Amino acid sequence: MGMLQFLGHSAFYLEGNGIRALIDPFLTGNPMASEGADARKEIDYIFVTHAHGDHIGDAVEIAKRTGATMFATNELANWFKGKGLNAEGMHIGGRATFPFGRVKLTHAFHGSSMWEDGKMVYSDFPCGFLIEVDGKKIYHAGDTGLSVEMTLLEAEGVEVALLPIGGYFVMDVDDAVRAVGFVKPKKVVPMHYNTFPPIKADPFDFAEKADGIAEVIVAKPGDTIPF
């Protein structure tokens, strides 16, 4: 059986047969984080949906310490490689098989940039990830607005969807409920809310509105979700 652990904001730990992974490991400077950047001694993979600081977070430092392989869009992966890291550069719609299972990059409608040496550096498109582990598919939407492309994910048979609900930069509660109807996962976990004032949202409002579409799990930072 696989396991997800919510670490706060959009950060998750994912464990299954052949994989110990972090997704969007924004831990340092995250007021909601349940652990620090040095909490995990062994990480095999790190998935980064886009280059914004609250998603790339501690990815570079953790990868240097653990030797983890990064997954990102091609241009962002090349930026990681330029820092001496191992990286798999894929792109939207691409799917490939790895020792632990399969990975597909999905559409996300957002931006992707970072500050480096005092200058704004623009990356390529943001993405979401469809990660298949132990025969189960986990969909991490990344930062995104609602899009009709999400309807394509119903055919994937998603076990757990991780969806932003905070509004302002991403889907709000009502649009996230519509996204659940598009994807039709078995379980859904709200993320990317209440970390900062602009993304204040009520996860229990989301849970009430999405009830009957999927099993909604309102996880506190540190909580685990088996799949």
N, C-alpha and C positions, 0 to 999 in steps of 0.2 A: 504494500500500500504506500502511495506517495503522500507527501505532506507539504503544505504551504504554511508559512508563518508570516503574519502581518507585522512589519517593523515600523509602521507609521508613514503617513503621507502616501507615496506610491511605491514604497520599498517593501520587497518581499524576499523571504528565503524560501527556496524550493529544493526539496529533497526527494529522491526516488532512486530506482535501480540505476546506478552508474552516474548519478548527478547530485552534486551539492552546489547550488547556484544562488546568486543574488540577482534581483531585478531592480534596476534604478536605485542603487544603494546610497541614497541621500540620508546620511546618519549624522555626521558632524554638522552642527548648526541647525539641526532639525529639532524643534521643541517637542515634537511628538514621538521621537525615536525611542524605541524600547531597548536599544543597545548601541554601543559605540562602534567605530570603524574597525577596531582591533578585536572585536568579540569572537570572530570566527577564525580559527587557525587554519582550516582546510576548506578552500573553495575551488571548485573545478572550473566554473563558468560564471561570467557576469554578463547579463543582458542589459543593454542601455537603449532606451527608446528614442532619446534625442539628447542634444548637447546642453540644454538648460541646466543651470547649477543645481536645481532641486531634483534633478534626475540623474545626471552624471555623477553628482555627489562625490563620494569617496572611491569611485570605481578605479581610477588610476592608481591610487595608493594601495588599495586592496589587491589589485592585480599584480603590482610590483612585489608585494609581500608574499603572495600565495602562488604566483605563477599561473593564475587563472586565465583562461581564454575568454576574450571579449566577443560578444555578438552585437553587431550594430549595422546600420546601413553602410554601404561601401565607403563613402567619403569619410564618415566618422570613424570607421574601422581603420582607415589609412592614417587618420590623425593619431589613433591609439598606437598603430605600428610605428609611427614616427617617434613615439616616446619609448620604444623598445619593448612593447607589449605584444603578446600573441593575440590576433584578432581574426574573426571570421566576418568578412564584409559581404553582406547579402543585399538584396533590394526588394522593394514592395512587390508582393506576389510570388517571390521566389521561395521555394521549399527545398530542403536538403535533409539528408539522413546523416546522423552522427551516432557515436557509440551508445548514447543514452536513449535515442529516439529521433524524432523529426522536429524541424523548426521551419515555420513559415512566417514571413514578414507581412503585416497587414497595413492597410491604409490608416493613417492618422492625420487629421486636419488641424495643424498647429504650426509652430515655428521651430527653429533649431539653431541656436547660436550660443556663443560663450565669450567671456572676457579673457584675453590672454595678452600679457605684457601691456596692459593698459588700453588695449584695442578690442573692439568688437569683432569676433571672428565668426563668420557664418558657415554653418555646416550644410548638409543636404536636407532632404525631406525627413520629418519625424516618422516614426512607425509604431505599430503595435506588434506584439509577438503572439503567435500560436505555437505553444511548446507541447509536444507530445512526449509523455513520460509514462512508462508502465501501461501503455495502451490508452491513456487518458489525455485529453487535450485541455490545456490551460490557456485561456485568452487574457493577456494583459494588454489593455487598450492603449496604454501610454496616455499622453495628453491629447485629447481630441474633442471636437464637437461631434454632434450627431451626424451621421452620414448614411446615405442609402446603401453604401458599400457593405455596411454591417449586415445587411440581409443575406449576403453571400455566405456568412459564417454559420447560418442555420444548418447548412448541409455538412458542416464539419463535425457536428455532434459534440459541442463544447461541454466539458464536464464542469469547469469552474470559470466564470468570467469575472475579471477584476476591472471595474468600471469607475471612472472619475465622476463625481457628483457635485463638485464645489462651485460650478458656474464661473463667471468672470473670464477665466482663461480656457475653460473646458465646458463640457456638458453640465447643465444644472440638474436638479433632481428629476424634473419632469422629462427632460430629454433623455436622461439616463434610463428612466423607466421605459421610454419608447425603444431605447437600444436593447434592453432586455427582451422586449417583444420581437425585435429584429433577429437577435442572436439565438434566443431560446436555449440558454444553457440550463443544466440541471441545477447549478448553484451559482449565486452571484454575490460578490463581496464589494461594497462601496469603498472607494479610496479617493485621495486627493481632495480632502475637505478639512476645514477647521485648523489647518496648520498655521495659516495667516488670516488676518481679518477679511481680505477680499473674497476668500473662498469658504466663508462660513456657510454651513449647510447642516441639515438635520438628517442623519442616516436613518432614523426611525420613521421619518416621513417617507423616505425612499422605500424602506422595507414595507410599509403599509401599502403604498401605491403599487409596488411590484409583486405583492402577495398574490399567489395564484398563477403567476407567470413562471417563476422559478423560486427555489428555496433561497431566501435572502439571509446571509450571515453578516451581521454587524459585528465586526471584529475590533477589539481593542488592540493597540500595539502590544505585541508579545503573544497574542492568541494564535493558536494553530488551527488549521483547517485540513483535515484528512481528505484524501480523494482516492 
